[in-house]
Amino acid sequence: MRTTLDLHQHLIDGSKNGDRKAQKALFDLYNKAMYNIGVRLLGNTDDAADITQETFIDVFTKIEQFQGVSTIGAWIKQIMINKSINHLNRRKVHFSLDENDQLEQEETLDDDREQLMFELNKSILTLPEGCRVLFTLYYFEGYDHEEIASILGISKSTSKSQLSRAKMLLRANVYQKIEKPMRSIKI
């Protein structure tokens, strides 16, 4: 088995030895990224915060199982994704092909770049749960359709159709946000 050299090996070793400062430093390094994964997968900040907390509890109680085959960040990320998917499964995620879902509109930020990212993230959160999970796993986490199908217990074709539906809904949402302001401009 090949092991990976981790830049944070001293924090991993300290965490394995129960060093609270090392655990806090490891938490500080990865907390925000894991929380963001949770928000994208779960669709709300409360669940994301809860699952992030559960993830780090598992990380520190099971850190002896970390073998260095991947980086510590990849290992933590996998725990976060698994916990998020399990949470969604308990809530019974439905992958529907109903195209009549309502999309919400909210206020935006002033800065163009921030506004674009804000709108994209907001639009992703308006996707139906199944589409949002698939979109996140595919585009943000880098899984392919076969891996997603395996993780979610769905067929590869369902994965592809849900991703296609997610992109269609996002396009419609973005078009709606651009088209409305353009109609109000008098030429």
Summary of the structure (lengths in Angstrom):
residues: 187
radius of gyration: 19.3
end to end distance: 67.2
largest distance: 69.2
contacts: 501
relative contact order: 0.10
helix: 71%
strand: 0%
